[in-house]
Structures are given as structure tokens and as C-alpha cells.
Amino acid sequence: MKRSVRNLINLNYYEKPFHPEIGSNLRGLLFENITAQISHYMSKQIELLIKNYEPRCRMVEVVNRPDMDRNGYSVSVSFYVVNTPDPIQVETFLERLR
């Protein structure tokens, strides 16, 4: 389940064969200036992405912390798997590659 959520976060539009609608433009947002507005918008996009394309997850929260020194965002996603009492947390670091 963790891998599925992490793959969704890293997936861009048109990268999944036969399903061009699945994905988000998070990679494009990484080239914007690091501001509170971009951080909030990225958090909302991650929530919407998981809510729409991962029906096994029940979202708790998305915490997005900008890291100016490493030029990226530290993202922590907390969710429940349906019919499981324990929450799961996925942590990843989003940074631009070019």
C-alpha cells in the first residue's frame, strides 16, 4: 500500500499506459519558487490524487514541509487502509532533478 501511494505521488500525467488521466503536475510545481502557497497547493493536489485514484485509502492528513537547504519538499502522508485499524505513514522527499 505504501508503494502504491508513493507511486501515485511520483506519477505525472501521460506516464501510465492506457490511463493518461492518472497523475498530477507535482513535478512541474517543483520548478516554482518555494513559497507557502505552493506548499499548500501541493498538499491539496496530493490529497485529491489519493482520494480519486486510490480507493483503498482513507486520508488522514498530508504534511508538506519546504526544505530550502536541499531545494525540495519533505512530504508525509498519513492514511488508513480500509478495514485496518492502524494508520500508515508514507514519507518521501520531492526534489527537482534538472
Secondary structure, DSSP 8 states (H G I E B T S, - for coil): -HHHHHHHHH-BTT-STT-TTS-BSHHHHTTS---HHHHHHHHHHHHHHHHHH-TTEEEEEEEEEEETTTTEEEEEEEEEETT-SSEEEEEEEEE---
